[in-house]
Amino acid sequence: QDGPLPHDLDTDLPMLSEKLPSQEVVLETEPDFIFGGWESNFGADGAGERALLHQLGIATYVAPAACRSVTPGKLTFGTLFDDMREMGAIFDAEIAADILIGGQQSMLDRIEPDTRGLTALWYSSGTKTPYVGAGTNAPAMMMEALGLDNIFANVADGWTSASWEAIVDANPDIIILVDAAWNSAEQKKKLLAENPITSQLDAVQNERYLTLPFPASEAGVRNVQATSDMARQLAWISFPE
């Protein structure tokens, strides 16, 4: 993960590696079950191929929203909470899951969608070719909760590669920046301001940005808090009369 866990997610579980642990490191723990936040976790350079792990008697699970071999449906907070309940059942922690979901649902209910009809770009990563939030996963889910019209909502994928020209043509009112250690929000602001094409965008010239940390940009327990934080940021953004 990029950044510390929230206080309510602190854990005493040992960290095997600061990055993706190798299969050797994983197998040394003699696991019965491996949960993968991304399907790519299960590869030759990671925890190991799922078929091989199953042959060793190790069960594996990929978070439904991160599954690529079977295309998931459009992500909603309801389906996200269902995934949390399933994790609670798998780990025999149903009560903890229900408490977590209840708190997140209450926070989600307090978020008031913006009613100004604003359009938005979700800028995840990339320089020459921007990688942006599309219409089916966490970016779309959070933008809808914020009342923002995603300029790439018609792309039937979670994220997609776009062009700066298409972004300029759409001229979004708001730009959401994913703040990652390898491509920070500040780096993205600098690129947008220095790129001759994007420097002409109203959102860039007026710095109409929302930011969220990378771990909260993927489907998971951080989405509701990130959406609430961005709602507060959005409320402070004004437009000339």
Secondary structure as UniProt FT lines:
FT   HELIX           7..9
FT   HELIX           23..28
FT   STRAND          33..36
FT   HELIX           39..41
FT   TURN            44..47
FT   HELIX           50..55
FT   TURN            56..57
FT   STRAND          59..62
FT   HELIX           64..66
FT   HELIX           77..90
FT   TURN            91..92
FT   HELIX           94..109
FT   STRAND          119..125
FT   STRAND          131..133
FT   HELIX           138..146
FT   STRAND          149..150
FT   TURN            151..154
FT   STRAND          159..161
FT   HELIX           164..170
FT   STRAND          174..180
FT   TURN            181..182
FT   HELIX           185..194
FT   TURN            196..197
FT   HELIX           198..200
FT   HELIX           202..205
FT   TURN            206..207
FT   STRAND          209..213
FT   HELIX           214..217
FT   TURN            221..222
FT   HELIX           223..235
//
